[in-house]
Amino acid sequence: MADIVFFGTGQSAEVGRVYLESYSEHRVVGYTVDPKFVTSETFQGLPLAPWDRLEEFFPPSQVELLGPISYWRMNEFRRDRFLEGKARHYRFASFVHPESYINTTDIGEHCFILESNIIEPFAKIGNNVVIWGGSHIGHHAVIEDDCFLSARVGVSARARVGRRSFLAIKVIVAPGVTVGEASMLGLNVAVQTDVAAESVITSDQQNRIAKVPSSRLRRLV
């Protein structure tokens, strides 16, 4: 059991608190956001601390952090706050829903995995990964650091999803296929061949790769 400070005051933080308090022994004791987003002293009845002054409210020896549960700026924001928190000597909690079927022990730090997921033996999940509900990760597949997988994603056996990639709802990655770093796969996309880094594949029937890299979209998602 740990006392948790949640990063964020949006809908994902509200959802995350419900999951933590309903399905884990963790206790949410406060929230933190970047200073410009602090509009009150509390959120949901708990203290709200500016990120740059977090130690004054919640010292690293007393709490663990979780979040942000966000893919903003192609997962760079979540990655940066994770690395900053580690540098400031904070520990990060993970949450794995008890109604998921996890058949690997190779899961990194600060992962948020919701219900009805199936992760097969010998799959590897990196650090700082979010997997929403109802997804399937095949055996010997690799989800690299800082990825965000939306609901009902299928990553087949031996496939690899590069770090900071975002996979929308119902994306399918075929067996053995590599999705390059920081790629964005849209709704219902099915990838059957390797995808270069920073690819953006739209949710049309042809799975066409957009002419702009995902780095151009960081401020939009």
Residue pairs with C-beta under 8 A, 6 or more apart in sequence:
1 25
1 26
1 27
2 26
2 27
2 63
2 64
2 91
2 93
3 26
3 27
3 29
3 62
3 63
3 64
4 20
4 26
4 27
4 28
4 29
4 63
4 64
4 65
4 66
4 93
5 28
5 29
5 30
5 31
5 32
5 49
5 54
5 58
5 63
5 64
5 65
5 66
6 13
6 16
6 17
6 28
6 30
6 31
6 32
6 65
6 66
6 67
7 13
7 31
7 32
7 33
7 51
7 65
7 66
7 67
7 68
7 81
8 16
8 31
8 33
8 67
8 68
8 69
8 70
9 31
9 33
9 37
9 43
9 48
10 70
12 67
12 68
12 69
12 70
13 31
13 43
13 67
13 68
13 69
14 44
15 69
16 66
16 67
16 69
16 95
16 112
17 28
17 44
19 95
19 97
19 114
20 26
20 27
20 28
20 66
20 95
21 27
21 28
23 95
23 97
23 98
24 95
26 64
26 66
26 93
26 95
28 46
29 46
29 47
29 58
29 63
30 46
30 47
30 48
30 49
30 57
30 58
30 63
31 43
31 44
31 46
31 47
31 48
31 49
32 48
32 49
32 50
32 51
32 54
32 57
32 58
32 65
33 48
33 50
33 51
34 50
34 51
34 52
35 50
35 51
35 52
35 53
38 48
38 49
38 50
40 48
41 47
41 48
42 48
47 57
49 56
49 57
49 58
51 81
54 88
54 90
55 88
60 88
60 89
60 90
60 91
63 90
64 90
64 91
64 92
64 93
65 85
65 90
65 91
65 92
65 93
65 110
66 92
66 93
66 94
66 95
66 110
66 112
67 78
67 81
67 112
68 77
68 78
68 81
69 78
69 112
69 130
70 77
70 78
71 78
71 130
71 148
71 166
71 221
72 78
72 221
73 218
73 219
73 221
74 164
74 166
74 182
74 184
74 214
74 215
74 217
74 218
74 221
75 146
75 147
75 148
75 164
75 165
75 166
75 182
76 164
76 218
78 128
78 130
78 146
78 148
79 128
79 145
79 146
79 164
82 92
82 110
82 127
82 128
82 146
85 92
86 92
92 109
92 110
92 128
93 110
94 107
94 109
94 110
94 111
94 112
94 113
95 111
95 112
95 113
96 102
96 107
96 111
96 113
97 113
97 114
97 115
97 116
97 117
97 133
99 115
99 116
100 113
100 114
100 115
100 116
100 117
100 118
100 119
101 117
101 118
101 119
102 113
102 117
102 119
103 118
103 119
103 120
103 121
103 123
104 119
104 120
104 121
104 122
104 123
104 124
104 125
106 122
106 123
106 124
106 125
107 113
107 119
107 124
107 125
108 125
108 126
108 127
108 128
108 129
108 145
109 127
109 128
110 127
110 128
111 125
111 127
111 128
111 129
111 130
111 131
112 129
112 130
112 131
113 119
113 125
113 129
113 130
113 131
114 131
114 132
114 133
115 133
115 134
116 133
116 134
117 131
117 133
117 134
117 135
117 136
117 137
118 135
118 136
118 137
119 125
119 137
120 136
120 137
120 138
120 139
120 141
120 157
121 139
122 139
122 140
123 137
123 138
123 139
123 140
123 141
123 142
123 143
124 141
124 142
124 143
125 131
125 137
125 143
126 142
126 143
126 144
126 145
126 146
126 147
126 163
127 145
127 146
128 145
128 146
129 143
129 145
129 146
129 147
129 148
129 149
130 147
130 148
130 149
131 137
131 143
131 149
131 153
132 149
132 150
132 151
132 153
133 151
133 152
134 151
134 152
135 149
135 151
135 152
135 153
135 154
135 155
136 153
136 154
136 155
137 143
137 155
138 154
138 155
138 156
138 157
138 158
138 159
138 175
139 157
139 158
140 157
140 158
141 155
141 156
141 157
141 158
141 159
141 160
141 161
142 159
142 160
142 161
143 149
143 155
143 161
144 160
144 161
144 162
144 163
144 165
144 181
145 163
145 164
146 163
146 164
147 161
147 162
147 163
147 164
147 165
147 166
147 167
148 165
148 166
148 167
149 155
149 161
149 167
149 171
150 166
150 167
150 168
150 169
150 171
151 169
151 170
152 169
152 170
153 167
153 169
153 170
153 171
153 172
154 171
154 172
154 173
155 161
155 167
155 173
156 172
156 173
156 174
156 175
156 176
156 177
157 175
157 176
158 175
158 176
159 173
159 174
159 175
159 176
159 177
159 178
159 179
160 177
160 178
160 179
161 167
161 173
161 179
162 178
162 179
162 180
162 181
162 182
162 183
162 197
163 181
163 182
164 181
164 182
165 179
165 180
165 181
165 182
165 183
165 184
165 185
166 183
166 184
166 185
166 214
166 221
167 173
167 179
167 185
168 184
168 185
168 186
168 187
168 188
168 189
168 203
169 187
169 188
170 187
170 188
171 185
171 186
171 187
171 188
171 189
171 190
171 191
172 189
172 190
172 191
173 179
173 185
173 191
174 190
174 191
174 192
174 193
177 191
177 192
177 193
177 194
177 195
178 194
178 195
179 185
179 191
179 194
179 195
179 199
180 194
180 195
180 196
180 197
180 198
180 199
181 197
181 198
182 197
182 198
182 214
182 215
183 195
183 196
183 197
183 198
183 199
183 200
183 201
183 214
184 199
184 200
184 201
184 214
184 217
184 221
185 191
185 195
185 201
186 200
186 201
186 202
186 203
187 203
188 203
189 201
189 202
189 203
189 207
190 207
191 201
191 207
195 201
195 209
198 213
198 214
198 215
199 209
199 210
199 213
199 214
200 209
200 210
200 212
200 213
200 214
200 217
201 207
201 208
201 209
201 210
202 208
202 210
